[in-house]
Amino acid sequence: MIPYITKLVLRYLWSQKFYSILSVLGFIIAFTASMIIFKYVVHELSFDKHVKGHEQVYRLQFGNKLFINGKSVGLIKNNIPGVEHVCPIQARGSLSISTIDGKYKVSGSVYNTNHEWQSVFQTNTTEGKLNDVFNNDALIAISQNTAMQLFGNESPIGKNLIVNKAFGPGIKKKVAAVYIDVPDNSSIAPIGLVSISSLAYHNKQEKIYSVFIKLSNNSSSHIVEQSILQHLTNGGEVYDAKVSLTSLSEIRFTKQNSFDYISKSNRTYIYLFAFIGLLILFTSIVNYQSFRIGKYKSRLQSIRIARYNGAHKRHVKIQYFIESMLIILCSAIVTYVVFQVLMVANANSLFGVKLSNNASSNILIVCLISLLTLLSLALIPFRNLISMLSNETLKLNDRLCVGLINIQFFIAFLLVVSSIVVYHQKEFLLDFDTGLNTDRVISLQLSSSMMKDADAFKDELLNYSGISDVTFASNGPENIEYVSGYSNNQQISYGLWVTDDNFLNFFNIKMIKGRGFSQMPGDAYSFIINEKALHSYDWESYLNKNIDGVMGKQCIGVCEDFHFASLHNEVAPLVILCNYNILNRVYVRYNDNALMAIKHLQECVNKFLPEQLFNYQFLSDTLDAYYTDELKIFKLLSSFSLLALVIALIGMMGMTSIVIQERTKEIGIRKVNGASSLNIVFFLNKKISVPILTGFILSIAPVLYFMEQWLQIFSQHISIRWYYFLIGGLFVWIINSLVMIVQTKHAVNQNPVKCLRYE
């Protein structure tokens, strides 16, 4: 029986090639989009879960601070019940490992750590032993990828390398081990490991370590948190903020902290992407279902004949199931080929991550999506295809078909208008006046030891007419240090930005009280606060005085608020401290020619710091990087809203063709009675345009609600304008009208005699 029914299905699909191709095309688009999104969601949600026992690995944090000193590491390791291993890490980014001759170089992070690394992160080696590295300051372990880039297929063991710092001289190290590369979805991915004892100050009180702790299986992280704070306090260590332990797999989804070397992601956005993938898949299912319902009238006679000849209802059900299965099977095969050949590179650029392209996992994902689609079709009630229906049921069938078109265009409008809102918010964020003049500013990290030659370095830079101004600071706006403490029995928290005396003028920061910094010796260690700090902590009476709990000698002025962090947050209290001793970043404002300014900057750096890596940034790009997630969601929404619209248009093409076939005789009669081609096109499009308008109206309320909720995560945001809906509606309506006009053109231009012979 099955072979016979399969033969009938194949014969029918071949006779209806146009609708079969449209159905397959809709599923291919939806399957490909869903597959890309699914792989991205799995990639993000499985971050760091490759580490064996990752459920018991935590990172220690004090408020928004990550770092503790060596003494605290010892106290935690020796006194806290339930703690099996404590791994301190000093992650040094913006480094390069190069061969002695400098011919080959790999850039990335090199971690200073100890023998606890293997116990916490379960790193395996292909050559050598990690413990040899941790016991000898002169040795280094490198990753497989680093070894391949530096030495090719040769064994790197025993060969010398140069570890170049972002600033300062390089350090010679001998390779003693090669460890297996971590997966791409790993937060902890150093290109090299060296002993923590190679740090000159590792036994001192400087808080330089981020600490990872591995707990025993039956330990509670909450109890361990309390024990850590108690033992550190009893040991004479001062940590004012609350102790927290963040599990390894959750670190990527936490708030960005100062000097955090781990890139972040947004779990809400990941779930949103998954929802969009399901929406697109649902659109294709609705599209196929509307085709089946639309073609019901033309298939009704064959169903009745089959029933008359003794076919049971289950036979008809099996026929439709096999038909769906064959359509989905063809779509799945083509989807796999399309994804393998074309989509991987585009997917990586779309999400900004490297997605795996493993053939077996791709086949598994395609199978799961196909199975989900087939089950969805099987679960949708479709009794009107297997029953002897009355005219009333036929009318119900038409209403159901219209309802499915409503759903398709509701989803399309929802995504298109949301894309328009996200686009305008993205542009608003990138163009927003933060109060910090970042126009034509280049940023470069320097050695703090170079500040003894700061004046000469600055003069050398200003000798070039293409550079108009120079200032120095510690760190950049993206990693300002946040300080917690107490002032007059009041708990305070503020950002600390250490600068030189020209900083305020360079960035056009306006003073509202007191004065700015000057070159007078007395201004060293003085500080300025912003309006937010003034009003938050009632420091009005402390002008020209020292403020308890604030680093610096005296407060000499108050500046206007400016956004130095992301617009996701309100302006935070800020202290700008004038201290020439710890500055490690130069800001250069150029006039017009960026390339010539960069060339001159590099020449000056080579003259004063010949061994430093020249790794510059445009400050505007640094600030724009705050909104990576918003740029990503816009790219995704705009891309996949167009795909949803294409699927809806495919469905509309099919439904228009079905309507034309059903009304061929009516078209002929209208033409005989004198109707113009334009009148007939308008008549046909009028009926099909109604569900589009309905879908548009239904989408307005959800877009308003969800987009308003999304905009609330920003301290500064746009208002949703009425013309966003108008633009989205016109865009979809115009494209749909063009498709329908092309579809109806052939029917309208037919000889009415042929139309009347149709039935």
C-alpha positions in Angstrom: 0.0 0.0 0.0 2.8 2.5 0.9 4.6 2.1 -2.4 1.3 2.7 -4.3 0.5 5.8 -2.2 4.0 7.1 -2.6 3.6 6.7 -6.4 0.4 8.7 -6.3 2.1 11.4 -4.2 5.0 11.7 -6.6 2.7 11.9 -9.6 0.7 14.7 -7.9 3.8 16.7 -6.9 5.1 16.5 -10.4 1.8 17.7 -11.9 1.8 20.6 -9.4 5.5 21.5 -10.0 4.9 25.3 -9.4 3.4 24.8 -5.9 5.9 22.0 -5.0 8.8 24.3 -5.9 7.3 27.2 -3.9 6.8 24.9 -0.9 10.3 23.5 -1.1 11.8 27.0 -1.5 9.9 28.3 1.5 11.2 25.5 3.7 14.8 25.9 2.4 14.9 29.5 3.4 13.3 28.8 6.8 15.5 25.7 7.5 18.7 27.6 6.6 17.8 30.6 8.7 16.8 28.3 11.6 19.9 26.2 11.3 22.2 29.2 11.4 20.4 30.6 14.5 20.3 27.2 16.2 24.0 26.8 15.8 24.6 30.3 17.2 22.4 29.7 20.2 24.1 26.4 20.9 27.5 28.0 20.5 26.7 30.8 23.0 24.8 28.7 25.6 27.6 26.0 25.7 30.4 28.5 26.4 33.0 27.0 28.7 31.0 23.8 29.2 33.8 21.8 27.6 35.8 22.1 30.9 35.4 18.9 32.9 33.6 19.6 36.1 32.7 23.2 35.0 29.7 23.1 37.3 32.1 23.4 40.3 34.4 26.1 38.9 33.7 29.7 39.9 35.3 33.1 39.6 35.7 35.2 42.7 34.5 38.8 42.6 34.1 41.6 45.1 31.3 43.9 43.9 32.5 45.1 40.5 36.2 44.3 41.3 37.9 41.1 40.1 41.3 41.3 41.6 42.9 40.2 44.9 46.4 40.0 46.2 48.7 37.0 46.7 48.1 36.9 50.5 44.3 36.6 49.9 44.9 33.7 47.5 46.8 31.8 50.3 44.1 32.5 52.9 41.3 31.2 50.6 43.3 28.1 49.7 44.3 27.1 53.2 41.2 28.1 55.3 38.0 27.7 53.4 36.2 24.3 53.7 34.9 22.9 50.4 37.5 24.7 48.3 39.6 22.1 46.5 41.7 24.3 44.2 42.4 28.0 43.9 43.9 29.2 40.6 45.2 32.8 40.5 45.5 34.3 37.0 47.1 37.5 35.8 45.9 37.8 32.2 48.0 40.1 30.1 46.2 41.0 26.9 47.6 42.8 23.8 50.7 40.7 23.8 52.5 38.9 21.0 54.6 35.8 21.0 57.2 35.8 18.3 60.2 33.8 17.1 63.6 35.1 17.9 64.1 36.5 14.4 60.7 38.2 14.6 59.6 36.6 11.3 56.5 34.9 12.8 54.3 36.4 15.4 51.0 35.5 17.2 49.0 38.1 19.1 46.7 37.3 22.1 46.6 36.9 25.9 49.4 35.3 27.9 48.4 34.1 31.4 50.6 34.1 34.5 49.3 31.3 36.7 50.5 28.3 38.7 50.2 24.5 38.9 46.5 24.7 40.0 45.7 25.6 36.4 45.5 21.9 35.3 43.3 21.0 38.3 40.8 23.7 37.5 40.7 23.9 33.7 41.8 20.3 32.9 44.2 21.3 30.2 45.9 18.5 28.4 49.3 18.7 26.6 50.5 17.1 23.4 54.2 17.7 24.2 55.9 18.4 27.5 54.5 19.0 31.0 52.7 22.2 32.3 54.2 21.7 35.8 57.7 22.2 34.3 56.5 25.6 33.1 54.9 26.6 36.4 58.1 25.7 38.3 60.5 27.6 36.1 60.2 31.3 35.3 62.2 30.9 32.0 59.8 28.5 30.4 56.5 29.0 28.5 53.7 26.7 27.3 52.0 27.6 24.1 48.8 26.4 22.4 48.7 24.0 19.4 47.5 26.8 17.1 50.3 29.2 18.3 52.9 26.4 17.8 51.6 25.8 14.3 51.7 29.5 13.3 55.2 29.9 14.7 56.9 26.7 13.8 54.7 24.8 11.3 55.0 21.1 11.7 58.3 21.3 13.6 58.3 20.5 17.3 58.6 23.8 19.3 60.0 22.1 22.4 63.3 23.6 23.5 63.0 26.6 21.1 63.2 30.2 22.3 60.5 32.8 21.9 60.1 36.5 22.6 57.0 37.5 24.6 56.5 41.1 23.7 54.4 43.2 26.1 52.0 45.9 24.9 54.7 48.2 26.1 58.2 47.8 27.3 60.9 45.3 26.4 60.2 41.7 25.3 61.1 38.7 27.5 62.9 35.6 26.2 61.2 32.3 27.1 61.9 28.7 26.2 59.0 26.4 25.0 58.6 23.5 27.5 55.0 22.3 26.6 52.3 22.5 24.0 48.7 22.2 25.2 45.6 21.4 23.2 43.6 24.3 21.9 40.4 25.1 23.6 37.1 25.3 21.6 36.1 28.6 20.0 33.3 29.0 22.6 35.7 29.4 25.5 36.2 32.4 27.7 39.6 31.2 28.9 41.7 31.0 25.8 45.3 32.1 26.3 47.9 31.7 23.5 50.5 31.0 26.2 51.0 30.1 29.9 53.9 31.2 32.1 54.7 30.9 35.8 53.1 33.4 38.1 56.4 33.6 40.0 57.8 35.5 37.0 55.9 38.5 38.2 58.2 40.7 40.2 55.5 41.7 42.6 53.6 38.4 42.9 54.2 38.0 46.6 53.4 41.6 47.4 50.1 43.3 48.4 49.1 44.5 44.9 45.6 43.3 43.9 46.5 41.9 40.5 44.9 38.4 40.4 41.6 37.2 39.2 40.9 34.0 41.0 39.1 30.8 39.9 38.0 28.4 42.6 37.0 24.7 42.2 34.7 23.5 44.9 34.1 19.9 46.0 30.9 18.2 44.7 28.9 18.7 47.9 29.9 22.3 48.6 27.5 25.3 48.5 28.8 28.4 46.7 26.7 30.6 49.0 28.3 29.2 52.2 31.8 29.5 50.6 31.1 33.1 49.7 30.4 33.9 53.4 33.4 32.0 54.6 35.8 33.8 52.2 34.7 37.3 53.3 35.0 36.2 57.0 38.5 34.7 56.7 39.8 37.6 54.6 38.5 40.1 57.1 40.0 38.1 60.0 43.3 37.9 58.0 43.5 41.7 57.9 42.5 42.1 54.3 40.0 44.9 53.4 37.3 44.1 50.8 34.3 46.4 51.3 32.1 45.0 48.7 30.0 41.8 48.8 31.8 38.6 47.9 30.3 36.6 45.0 31.1 33.5 43.1 30.1 33.3 39.4 30.1 29.9 37.8 32.4 29.4 34.9 29.6 28.9 32.4 27.8 32.1 33.6 30.8 34.5 33.4 30.1 35.4 29.8 26.6 36.6 30.7 27.6 38.8 33.6 28.0 42.6 33.5 31.3 43.8 32.1 33.7 44.8 34.8 36.7 47.1 34.8 39.7 45.3 33.2 37.7 42.2 32.6 39.5 40.1 29.9 36.5 37.9 29.2 34.2 39.0 26.3 30.5 39.3 27.2 27.2 38.3 25.7 23.6 38.9 26.4 21.4 35.9 27.2 18.2 37.9 26.5 19.4 38.5 22.9 20.3 34.9 22.5 16.8 33.8 23.4 15.4 36.5 21.2 17.4 35.1 18.2 16.1 31.6 19.0 12.5 33.0 19.0 13.1 34.7 15.6 14.3 31.4 14.3 11.1 29.7 15.5 9.0 32.5 14.0 10.6 32.0 10.6 10.2 28.3 10.8 6.6 28.7 11.8 6.1 31.1 8.8 7.2 28.4 6.4 4.9 25.8 8.0 2.0 28.3 7.7 3.0 28.9 4.1 2.9 25.2 3.2 -0.3 24.7 5.1 -2.0 27.6 3.3 -1.0 25.9 0.0 -2.6 22.6 1.0 -5.8 24.4 2.0 -5.8 26.6 -1.1 -5.5 23.5 -3.4 -8.3 21.7 -1.5 -11.0 22.5 -4.1 -9.0 21.1 -7.0 -8.3 17.9 -5.0 -11.7 17.4 -3.6 -12.9 15.3 -6.6 -10.0 12.9 -6.3 -10.6 12.5 -2.6 -14.2 11.7 -3.2 -13.4 9.2 -5.9 -10.8 7.5 -3.6 -13.4 7.4 -0.8 -16.0 6.0 -3.2 -13.6 3.2 -4.3 -13.2 2.1 -0.7 -10.2 4.2 0.5 -10.2 4.6 4.3 -9.6 8.0 6.0 -6.2 6.7 7.2 -5.2 6.1 3.6 -5.8 9.7 2.8 -4.0 10.8 5.9 -1.0 8.6 5.0 -1.1 10.2 1.5 -0.8 13.7 2.9 1.8 12.6 5.4 4.0 11.1 2.7 3.5 14.2 0.6 4.7 16.5 3.5 7.5 14.1 4.2 8.8 14.2 0.7 8.6 18.0 0.5 10.5 18.3 3.8 13.1 15.7 2.7 13.9 17.6 -0.5 14.1 20.8 1.5 16.4 19.3 4.1 18.8 17.9 1.5 19.0 21.2 -0.4 19.4 23.1 2.9 22.3 21.0 4.0 24.1 21.6 0.6 23.3 25.4 0.8 24.6 25.7 4.3 27.8 23.8 3.6 28.6 25.7 0.4 27.4 29.2 1.0 26.2 30.1 4.4 29.0 29.4 6.9 31.1 32.5 6.1 28.0 34.7 6.0 26.8 33.3 9.3 30.1 34.0 11.0 30.0 37.6 9.8 26.4 38.0 10.8 26.9 36.9 14.4 30.6 38.0 14.8 31.6 34.5 16.0 33.2 31.5 14.4 30.5 28.8 14.1 31.6 25.3 13.7 31.0 23.6 10.4 31.0 19.9 11.4 29.2 17.8 8.8 27.7 15.3 11.3 26.4 18.1 13.6 24.9 19.9 10.6 23.1 16.7 9.5 21.8 16.3 13.0 20.5 19.8 13.2 18.8 19.6 9.8 17.2 16.3 10.8 15.9 17.8 14.1 14.5 20.9 12.3 12.9 18.6 9.7 11.4 16.4 12.3 10.0 19.3 14.2 8.4 20.7 11.1 6.9 17.3 10.1 5.5 16.9 13.6 4.0 20.4 13.5 2.2 19.6 10.2 1.0 16.2 11.6 -0.4 17.8 14.7 -2.4 20.5 12.8 -6.0 19.4 12.4 -6.8 18.9 8.8 -10.0 16.9 8.7 -11.5 19.0 5.9 -9.1 17.2 3.5 -10.3 13.8 4.3 -14.1 14.3 4.7 -17.0 14.8 2.3 -17.5 18.5 3.0 -20.5 20.8 2.5 -20.5 24.3 1.0 -20.4 25.7 4.5 -17.2 23.8 5.2 -15.7 25.1 2.0 -16.4 28.7 3.2 -14.7 27.8 6.5 -11.8 26.5 4.5 -11.5 29.8 2.7 -11.6 31.7 5.9 -8.9 29.4 7.3 -6.7 30.1 4.3 -7.1 33.9 4.8 -6.2 33.5 8.4 -3.0 31.7 7.6 -2.0 34.6 5.3 -2.8 37.0 8.1 -0.4 35.1 10.3 2.4 35.1 7.7 2.2 38.9 7.2 1.7 39.5 10.9 5.1 37.9 11.5 6.7 39.7 8.5 5.4 43.1 9.7 6.5 42.4 13.3 10.1 41.7 12.2 10.3 44.5 9.6 8.9 47.3 11.8 11.0 46.1 14.7 14.1 46.2 12.5 13.3 49.9 11.7 13.0 50.7 15.4 16.3 48.9 16.2 18.0 50.7 13.3 17.0 54.2 14.5 18.0 53.4 18.1 21.4 52.1 16.8 21.9 55.3 14.8 20.9 57.3 17.9 23.4 55.6 20.1 26.2 56.0 17.6 25.5 59.7 16.9 24.6 60.7 20.5 26.6 63.6 22.0 28.2 62.0 25.1 29.7 65.3 26.2 33.2 63.9 25.4 34.7 65.2 22.2 36.0 62.0 20.5 36.2 63.4 17.0 39.5 62.5 15.2 41.1 61.0 18.4 43.6 58.2 18.3 44.3 56.2 21.5 47.5 54.3 22.3 48.6 52.4 25.4 52.1 53.3 26.6 54.5 52.3 29.4 53.9 54.3 32.6 57.7 54.5 32.9 57.8 56.7 29.8 56.0 59.5 31.7 59.5 60.8 32.7 59.8 61.7 29.0 56.2 62.8 28.6 56.9 66.4 27.8 59.5 65.5 25.2 57.2 62.9 23.7 54.3 65.4 23.5 56.5 68.0 21.9 57.7 65.5 19.3 54.1 64.7 18.5 53.1 68.3 18.2 56.0 69.1 15.8 53.8 67.6 13.1 51.2 70.1 11.9 48.6 67.4 11.4 48.4 66.8 15.1 46.6 69.5 17.1 46.5 68.3 20.7 47.8 65.6 23.0 46.8 64.4 26.5 47.7 61.5 28.8 45.5 59.4 31.0 45.4 56.0 32.8 43.4 53.5 30.8 40.5 54.4 28.6 36.8 55.0 29.1 36.1 51.3 28.4 38.0 50.2 31.5 37.8 53.0 34.0 38.4 51.6 37.5 35.4 51.8 39.9 36.3 52.5 43.6 34.1 51.6 46.5 34.5 52.9 50.1 33.0 55.2 52.7 32.8 59.0 53.0 31.5 60.6 56.2 29.8 57.3 57.2 28.2 57.1 53.8 29.0 54.2 51.4 30.2 55.6 48.0 31.1 54.1 44.7 32.6 56.1 41.8 34.6 55.8 38.6 38.3 56.9 38.9 40.0 58.3 35.8 43.6 59.4 36.3 44.7 62.1 33.8 47.1 64.9 33.2 46.4 68.6 33.4 45.3 69.0 29.7 42.7 66.3 29.8 39.6 68.5 30.3 40.6 70.9 27.6 41.5 68.1 25.2 38.0 66.5 25.4 36.1 69.9 25.8 34.8 69.0 29.2 33.1 72.1 30.7 33.5 73.2 34.3 30.5 74.4 36.2 32.1 75.1 39.6 35.7 75.8 40.7 38.4 75.4 38.1 40.1 72.9 35.9 43.7 71.5 36.3 46.7 73.7 35.6 50.4 73.1 35.3 51.1 74.4 38.7 52.9 71.9 41.0 50.2 72.3 43.6 47.6 70.7 41.3 49.3 67.3 41.4 47.0 64.8 43.1 44.1 67.3 43.1 40.8 66.1 41.6 37.6 67.1 40.0 34.2 65.5 40.4 31.2 65.4 38.0 27.7 66.7 38.7 26.5 63.2 39.4 29.0 62.7 42.2 28.2 66.2 43.6 24.5 65.5 43.9 24.8 61.8 44.8 27.0 62.3 47.9 26.2 65.9 48.9 29.8 67.1 48.4 28.8 70.7 47.8 30.6 72.0 50.9 33.9 70.1 50.1 35.1 72.3 47.2 38.8 73.1 47.7 38.9 70.5 50.5 39.8 66.8 50.9 36.9 64.4 50.7 37.2 61.4 53.0 37.2 58.2 51.1 38.2 59.8 47.8 41.7 59.4 46.4 43.5 62.7 45.9 44.5 65.8 47.8 41.7 68.2 47.3 38.6 68.8 45.2 39.2 71.9 43.0 36.1 71.8 40.8 33.0 70.2 39.4 32.6 69.4 35.7 29.5 68.7 33.6 28.3 65.1 33.4 29.4 63.2 30.3 28.9 59.7 29.3 32.1 57.8 29.6 30.4 54.4 29.7 27.7 52.8 27.7 24.3 54.5 27.3 22.8 51.3 28.7 23.5 53.0 32.1 23.0 56.4 33.6 26.0 58.6 34.1 27.9 57.3 37.2 29.7 59.4 39.8 33.2 60.2 38.5 36.4 61.5 40.0 39.1 62.8 37.6 42.4 62.7 39.4 45.5 64.6 38.3 48.5 62.3 38.8 51.4 62.2 36.4 53.0 59.1 37.8 50.6 56.3 36.7 49.5 57.5 33.3 49.8 54.8 30.6 47.7 56.0 27.6 48.1 58.8 25.2 45.3 60.5 23.2 46.2 62.3 20.0 43.8 64.6 18.1 44.7 64.9 14.4 43.4 67.5 12.0 42.5 65.8 8.7 44.8 63.1 7.5 44.5 60.1 9.8 47.1 58.0 7.9 49.8 60.6 8.2 49.0 61.3 11.8 49.3 57.5 12.6 52.6 57.3 10.7 54.0 60.2 12.7 52.7 58.7 16.0 54.4 55.4 15.2 57.7 57.2 14.4 57.5 58.9 17.8 56.7 55.7 19.6 59.6 53.9 17.9 61.9 56.8 18.9 61.0 56.8 22.6 59.8 53.1 23.0 61.5 51.1 20.3 60.4 47.7 21.7 56.7 48.6 22.2 54.0 47.1 20.0 52.2 49.8 18.0 48.6 48.9 18.7 46.5 52.1 18.2 42.7 52.6 18.3 40.3 55.3 17.2 38.5 56.4 20.4 35.2 56.7 18.5 35.5 53.0 17.5 36.2 52.1 21.2 33.0 53.8 22.3 31.0 52.3 19.4 32.1 48.9 20.6 29.8 49.4 23.6 26.9 48.7 21.3 28.1 45.5 19.6 25.0 43.6 20.7 22.7 46.3 19.2 24.6 46.2 15.9 24.3 42.4 16.0 20.6 42.4 16.7 20.0 44.9 13.9 21.9 42.8 11.4 20.0 39.7 12.5 16.6 41.3 12.6 17.0 43.1 9.2 18.3 39.9 7.6 15.8 37.5 8.9 12.8 39.9 8.6 13.6 40.0 4.9 13.7 36.2 4.9 10.3 36.1 6.6 8.9 38.5 4.1 10.3 36.4 1.2 8.5 33.3 2.7 5.3 35.3 3.0 5.7 36.5 -0.6 6.2 33.0 -1.8 3.0 32.1 0.0 1.3 35.0 -1.6 2.5 34.0 -5.1 1.0 30.6 -4.6 -2.3 31.8 -3.2 -2.6 34.4 -6.0 -2.1 31.7 -8.6 -4.7 29.5 -6.9 -7.2 32.4 -6.8 -6.5 33.1 -10.5 -7.1 29.5 -11.4 -10.4 29.5 -9.4 -11.6 32.7 -11.0 -10.4 32.2 -14.6 -14.0 31.9 -15.9 -15.0 35.0 -13.9 -12.1 36.9 -15.4 -13.2 36.0 -18.9 -16.8 37.1 -18.2 -15.7 40.4 -16.8 -13.5 41.1 -19.9 -16.4 40.2 -22.2 -18.6 42.7 -20.3 -16.0 45.5 -20.9 -13.8 45.4 -17.8 -10.3 46.8 -18.4 -7.2 45.0 -17.5 -6.5 47.5 -14.7 -10.0 46.9 -13.2 -9.4 43.2 -13.2 -6.0 43.5 -11.6 -7.5 45.8 -8.9 -10.3 43.3 -8.3 -8.0 40.4 -7.9 -5.5 42.2 -5.7 -8.2 43.7 -3.5 -9.3 40.4 -2.1 -5.7 39.3 -1.5 -4.6 42.6 0.0 -7.2 42.4 2.9 -5.2 39.8 4.9 -2.1 41.9 4.4 -3.8 44.9 5.9 -5.1 42.8 8.8 -1.7 41.4 9.5 -0.3 45.0 9.6 -3.0 46.2 12.0 -2.5 43.2 14.3 1.3 43.8 14.4 1.1 47.3 15.7 0.3 46.6 19.4 3.0 43.8 19.8 5.7 46.0 18.2 4.8 48.9 20.4 4.9 46.8 23.5 8.1 44.8 22.9 10.1 47.6 21.4 9.2 50.0 24.3 10.3 47.3 26.7 13.6 46.9 24.8 14.2 50.7 24.7 13.9 50.9 28.5 17.3 49.1 28.9 19.0 52.4 27.6 19.4 55.5 29.7 19.0 57.5 26.5 16.7 56.3 23.7 14.4 57.3 20.8 10.6 57.5 20.9 8.8 55.2 18.5 7.4 57.3 15.7 4.2 56.7 13.7 6.1 56.8 10.5 8.2 53.8 11.4 5.0 51.7 10.9 4.1 53.7 7.8 7.6 52.9 6.3 7.4 49.3 7.2 3.8 48.9 5.9 4.5 50.6 2.6 7.7 48.6 2.1 5.8 45.3 2.5 2.7 46.4 0.6 4.7 47.7 -2.4 6.8 44.5 -2.7 3.7 42.4 -2.3 1.8 44.4 -4.9 4.6 44.0 -7.4 4.5 40.3 -6.9 0.7 40.1 -7.3 0.7 42.3 -10.4 3.3 40.1 -12.1 1.2 37.1 -11.1 -2.1 38.5 -12.4 -0.7 40.0 -15.6 -0.8 36.7 -17.6 -4.4 35.9 -16.6 -5.6 39.4 -17.4 -4.0 39.4 -20.9 -5.5 36.0 -21.8 -8.1 35.8 -24.6 -11.5 35.8 -22.8 -12.6 33.0 -25.1 -9.9 30.7 -23.7 -10.9 31.8 -20.2 -14.5 30.9 -20.7 -13.5 27.4 -22.0 -11.4 26.9 -18.8 -14.2 25.2 -17.0 
